[in-house]
Amino acid sequence: AYGAAYSLQEMLTVKSDDVVGRSRIYEAMVKGENAPEPGIPESFNVLVKELQSLALSVQLERETSEEPEEPSLPEDWDEWLS
């Protein structure tokens, strides 16, 4: 039962709304393998669609180890603000 709590947490997390993840987690448990990484939950997809319905542009980005670039201001920024 070492790691059982973690396995149960992952199973419940995946099972809650990740249809494909449920199959993968079941197969991993039957074969005695480590649990695969959970996918994107369906509730997140619903949130994205709701934000898009409010005319908000939502773009998903992958996390990288690189430092993000600082946004640069347009050259005429001072003129635009005055």
C-alpha positions as CSV (number, residue, x, y, z in Angstrom):
1,A,0.0,0.0,0.0
2,Y,3.0,2.2,-0.4
3,G,1.9,5.2,-2.5
4,A,-1.7,4.1,-2.4
5,A,-2.9,7.5,-1.3
6,Y,-1.1,9.1,-4.3
7,S,-2.5,6.5,-6.7
8,L,-6.0,7.0,-5.4
9,Q,-5.7,10.8,-5.7
10,E,-4.5,10.5,-9.3
11,M,-7.2,8.1,-10.1
12,L,-9.9,10.3,-8.7
13,T,-8.4,13.4,-10.4
14,V,-8.3,11.7,-13.8
15,K,-11.5,9.9,-13.4
16,S,-13.5,13.0,-12.5
17,D,-13.7,14.4,-16.0
18,D,-10.9,13.0,-18.3
19,V,-12.6,10.4,-20.4
20,V,-9.4,9.1,-22.1
21,G,-7.4,9.3,-18.8
22,R,-9.8,6.9,-17.1
23,S,-8.9,4.2,-19.6
24,R,-5.2,4.9,-19.3
25,I,-5.2,4.9,-15.5
26,Y,-7.2,1.6,-15.4
27,E,-4.8,-0.1,-17.8
28,A,-1.8,1.2,-15.8
29,M,-3.3,-0.2,-12.6
30,V,-4.1,-3.6,-14.1
31,K,-0.6,-3.9,-15.6
32,G,1.1,-2.7,-12.3
33,E,2.6,0.3,-14.1
34,N,3.0,3.9,-12.8
35,A,0.1,6.2,-13.4
36,P,0.4,8.2,-16.6
37,E,0.3,12.0,-16.5
38,P,-3.2,13.3,-16.4
39,G,-4.5,15.1,-19.5
40,I,-6.4,18.3,-19.7
41,P,-9.6,18.0,-17.6
42,E,-12.9,18.6,-19.4
43,S,-13.8,21.3,-16.9
44,F,-10.8,23.3,-18.1
45,N,-12.0,23.0,-21.7
46,V,-15.5,24.2,-20.6
47,L,-13.9,27.2,-18.9
48,V,-11.9,28.1,-22.1
49,K,-15.1,27.9,-24.2
50,E,-17.0,30.0,-21.7
51,L,-14.3,32.7,-21.8
52,Q,-14.3,32.6,-25.6
53,S,-18.0,33.1,-25.6
54,L,-17.4,36.3,-23.7
55,A,-15.2,37.4,-26.6
56,L,-12.0,36.8,-24.7
57,S,-9.0,35.5,-26.6
58,V,-7.6,32.4,-24.8
59,Q,-4.4,30.9,-26.0
60,L,-2.8,27.9,-24.3
61,E,0.9,27.8,-23.9
62,R,3.2,25.0,-22.9
63,E,5.4,25.7,-19.9
64,T,9.1,26.0,-20.7
65,S,12.2,26.3,-18.7
66,E,13.2,29.5,-20.4
67,E,12.6,32.9,-18.9
68,P,9.7,34.6,-20.5
69,E,10.5,37.8,-22.5
70,E,9.4,41.0,-20.9
71,P,6.8,42.8,-23.1
72,S,8.2,45.8,-24.9
73,L,6.3,49.0,-25.2
74,P,5.6,50.6,-28.6
75,E,8.0,53.4,-29.5
76,D,5.2,56.0,-29.5
77,W,3.9,54.8,-26.1
78,D,4.4,58.2,-24.4
79,E,2.6,60.0,-27.2
80,W,-0.3,57.6,-27.0
81,L,-0.7,58.1,-23.2
82,S,-0.7,61.9,-23.5
